[in-house]
Amino acid sequence: MLIEFLKDDDIEECNDFHNRAYGSKRTLEQWHWQFNHLLMGKRPFIVAKEGGRVVGTQALMPITMLDAAGDILTAKSEETLVDSSMRGKGVFQKMYDPLTAYALEQGVKVIWGFTPANKAFEAIGFQVPGRTSQLVHPLSVRAAAAFGDSVGTGMRGATMSAAIGVASFVSAALVALALDRSGGIRLEVLEQPPAEAGPLCREFVRGWGGTTILRDSAYLKWRYYDNPAVRATLLGAYRGDTLVGWMAYSLDESSIGYIVDTIVLRTEHAPQILHALMLQAVLILRAAGAVAIRSWRLNAHPFDQLISKVARRLGFYLLRRGEPVVLYMAPDLDPAASLAVWNDWFVTRAYTQGVVG
Amino acid sequence: MLAAEIIYLEQTLRAHVRRFFTHEASTAFEAIPLRWCLLAEAAHPQERALFIPTDVASSPAPEDVWNVPFGPTRLTLWNRLPPPSSEWQLQNHLAPLWYVHPNGAVMPAWNLANMLFDLLTLKEETSRPERDAHDRFMGKMSPRAKPGLLEAPVFNDSVAALVAACVGVRRSGVPDAFLLPGLVGPPVLVLSHDLDQLRGNDVWTQAVRLSRAVFPRGRAFPHVRNAWLALVNTFLARRYYFDNIVGMIAIERMLGFTSSLYFLNGTGGRYGARSGSGLIPDVATVTPTGWDLGLHYNYDTHLQPQAFGAQRTELESLLGQRVVAGRAHYLRFDPARSWRFYVDLGIQADESLGYYDRIGYRAGIAGPFRPYDAESGQALPLIEMPMVFMETALVEQYPDDPAAAFERHLHHIAVVGGAVSLLFHPGQFHNPEYPDTLGLYRRLLGCARRFGAQSINAIDFFS
């Protein structure tokens, strides 16, 4: 078996391998959008080949995060895939070892990801500090799709659907009764990535503490505006002419809406601003035909807590279903650094692959 | 064909190539001379050129339908031409596309000139008297309906074959039977919305709902649910109409598209503007830059200059801007007179040319063109962007998987080049009254996004 860094000639086969495994239709344009990020001149993407055929893939996406001390190079674990015929042969570890070594050499401090294969990751030194959870706003009985297989079939399915119907009625009432708390705040769709995004993100971290992805204008351009799958809409909140926060939202082909990301500066008005952004996102997604809206709920980060509080007032319900988070810390990472403390991470759906925005 | 007709057809072909093919393809197309000629004149060609006979009358009903493989799709052609002389041979007997001559000359195996000209000038409509109660030519009345050819964009197929032939002749002396990658531009999607209603509580619509709740109206039993819908629309009048415009724009923005919004104002009544004009400025307020605002020609303005002018003037005063694009309400369209009428009334881009009962290519073309004016022998200063898909026709024709039908067309157009248009009414977009179309618009635009479709509004073709 050959383990090597990806060559350009193998890109199409790797994408086909992914599409076969997941039954998806990812285009090459999407592939390039996701993986054309080099780490010190090299694409951190490993393939395993057997008989000239791709039988495994493992990639990292370099992502800059930041905390109060400054910018930190991290990497997101992606494209973990081993052909069923090769399972149990240590292929995963054989792919990850050179990738980890290369990433650490280049100064990556943490490798992170979300995966149901947490056992395999733990076996090669990753920690599992938590799981993702969902905040779900049901808008219709058809929202059962948003709850996935937990709805069940037969009597259980009928009961769950009825419960979802009632829940969506309650949510609709909460939205109808929600007061406009946007006093002094102007909401506006950001047609282009705002130049002040980076400074706002730094200010966000200074205010709320912890660590998060650096959402500067270059990141926003790549992550949202140039996303070939779905371009999440960024709704900006302005006080006067000053951008004080934003919310990104999208809608997938199953009519599930997503609150993809949000940032609001820590001020006494933060709850009102967040409320105004979220209410507007709910109203627009509802008008766009969303049957439910989903957002992530992760940990005890204070802004994550605020999102949860505001969301529940607007008819979102907490659903404890999601994937384990996996983290690999560089040996030289200060154990007291924000990156080393899971509850210091502020995480939204911006951390996902961006397939649905 | 008259000389003016040939010039018009050649200009239309060349404009289509410039619009939907890359510079490389366009250069190859321009490099090979097109010789419009009599069939007999092509018998002994003296030069390496593309000979296109113009004197073989096109049959009113398609004859000899066949299709040929063309890369990842198939071209559908009909009305076969005989070879001009025994010197000409079919390049491929199994997939007849081109006659080739020993000296390198090439001739199409189908009656390209007459067939395309007749389709672009709607000859099948002007030569037939059938019309429905609203004076419309329906899809089912077309001679192409029975053999299933309404969904064959024969103009695009013909141009793609021509371009491939020119590229091949230029490179190797013989026509190519497919287009090499990089010669066709991305498919274009032209989106529009007829804003027939901005509220769901008008007296006509509520009366229809209530009558359905009480009388069977063709069903076994009355549809009592309509009473509930009438109640919902009484209290949430804008929810499934005005708000849906906001929702559709939101989806378009997420997927990189824009659209044209055609407002119905003017006379009210059953076939008229049921919602009045009061909310029109509000729609303009929520419409972002890049979306076009146009006129949905009211039912009573059909070929009525004064009524049309009054409606347009009122809309322009409501919007505070000039209105130069639109579509006819109920798709009322006279194939002999409407285009000239629109030009005289200041319209620059029209999207009325479509069937309300079928999806398909009414003029045989997936893309914009300038209509021919027989009086002046020239193209009119008007862009016609034929309507290909209307949501109701799409779900009625393909109830099991309308998105798959849409995808099939887009796949074909991505190979042969062109633009398809999609009309989606706000009231059909996200409305429990129309369950068949729930979520459909998002799926269609998602599909177009995967094909890398480019978004162009009809008026933007006018230049």
Chai-1 contact restraints between the chains, C-beta under 6 A:
chainA,res_idxA,chainB,res_idxB,connection_type,confidence,min_distance_angstrom,max_distance_angstrom,comment,restraint_id
A,V230,B,M254,contact,1.0,0.0,6.0,A-B,restraint_1
A,R231,B,M254,contact,1.0,0.0,6.0,A-B,restraint_2
A,R231,B,G256,contact,1.0,0.0,6.0,A-B,restraint_3
A,T233,B,R253,contact,1.0,0.0,6.0,A-B,restraint_4
A,T233,B,M254,contact,1.0,0.0,6.0,A-B,restraint_5
A,S250,B,M254,contact,1.0,0.0,6.0,A-B,restraint_6
A,E253,B,R442,contact,1.0,0.0,6.0,A-B,restraint_7
A,E253,B,R443,contact,1.0,0.0,6.0,A-B,restraint_8
A,E253,B,G446,contact,1.0,0.0,6.0,A-B,restraint_9
A,S255,B,G439,contact,1.0,0.0,6.0,A-B,restraint_10
A,I284,B,A250,contact,1.0,0.0,6.0,A-B,restraint_11
A,A287,B,D243,contact,1.0,0.0,6.0,A-B,restraint_12
A,A287,B,V246,contact,1.0,0.0,6.0,A-B,restraint_13
A,A287,B,G247,contact,1.0,0.0,6.0,A-B,restraint_14
A,A288,B,G247,contact,1.0,0.0,6.0,A-B,restraint_15
A,A288,B,A250,contact,1.0,0.0,6.0,A-B,restraint_16
A,A288,B,I251,contact,1.0,0.0,6.0,A-B,restraint_17
A,G289,B,G247,contact,1.0,0.0,6.0,A-B,restraint_18
A,G289,B,H430,contact,1.0,0.0,6.0,A-B,restraint_19
A,G289,B,G439,contact,1.0,0.0,6.0,A-B,restraint_20
